[in-house]
Amino acid sequence: MTGAATSDPDMSSPPISSPPISSQALFCRQLLLPAAVLWGYRASLAALATLPLSAALASTTAHSPTGDRPLFAPGGNYLLETLRLVKTPLMAASYAQLWLVVGGVVLGLIPLGFAVASVLDNGRSASKRFVDAIRHFPRLLLLQFTSIAAYMAVVYVFGSLSAKLRDALRNTLPISQADITTATFVLLGALMALAVGMTHDLARAGVVHHGHTAKASLRLGIYALGSRLVWLVGLRLLTLFGGALLVAVTAALVTKIDVHQSGVWRVIAVALTHQVTLLLVAGLQCVWLRGVVLTAAAEYARHHISEPPRSVVATPLPSS
């Protein structure tokens, strides 16, 4: 009896609970670390993508006594003329850079998958979460293509119909009423695109945390969006408006710093301001992803979606 009880995992004694984690450590693991990973990858990709442009602009200002400060002069005349002069080498490098950006965006699903796996503390180390993100990459890529197709369908339908609707309404209604009705139709299209993006993020949570296929994860995302629509839309709009506010504040600060004036500190201050803003925007995205993962976990428990994972062990999550 003792041997049978020992060999049966269901009848074995419960594992010893791990020591509690401080709130600071939990914050670093669930928000700061995934935000830093997203920021680091995106900043590196942006630096590589803009390298030919930076090199071309630097070659035109190498012998200038004021360096590249004329590029930031009010009006942008010097910048536009410089871009005209370096158009040929930039066009030659654009094809290779395009593939670099496309490849970088595709590979960016791995740090994004790591962020989805990290916004809840499941006791796994960062290296194991990276391995899980790589393992789930094919399903995340399939979800990405599905989302892009849905976006294109929404844009095509609402984009093509909005102009026809406006022309038809202007023949029967006053111009102001016709424009308001058309704007409402376009807003509906924007909400549809927002719903596509939220469903996509919910499906990512199903793939990463539960190991489901893309089809089952999309079903989970649709269930979760339908049951928690108001809360999800509110959280998404809050994070989007927060990101827009950060960008607006950054633009105002950069204008005040005015890199057109002399002083190396101005360039350093602008660079730091930009990078801090990008890090904070990534942090807001992780806040959104945490809400998505909690919602997906609740729907997982509610609907008992039980399609077995193919190559991963599903990670149980607390329902909210």
SULWOQUI-V66249 format. One record per helix or strand of 3 or more residues. SS is the DSSP state (2 for helix, 1 for strand). FROM is the first residue (numbers start at 1). TO is the last residue. If there is no record, write none. Layout:
BEGIN
<<SS,FROM,TO> <SS,FROM,TO>>
END
This chain:
BEGIN
<<2,2,7> <2,23,49> <2,51,60> <2,69,72> <2,77,85> <2,87,118> <2,126,135> <2,137,170> <2,175,210> <2,214,227> <2,229,257> <2,264,303>>
END
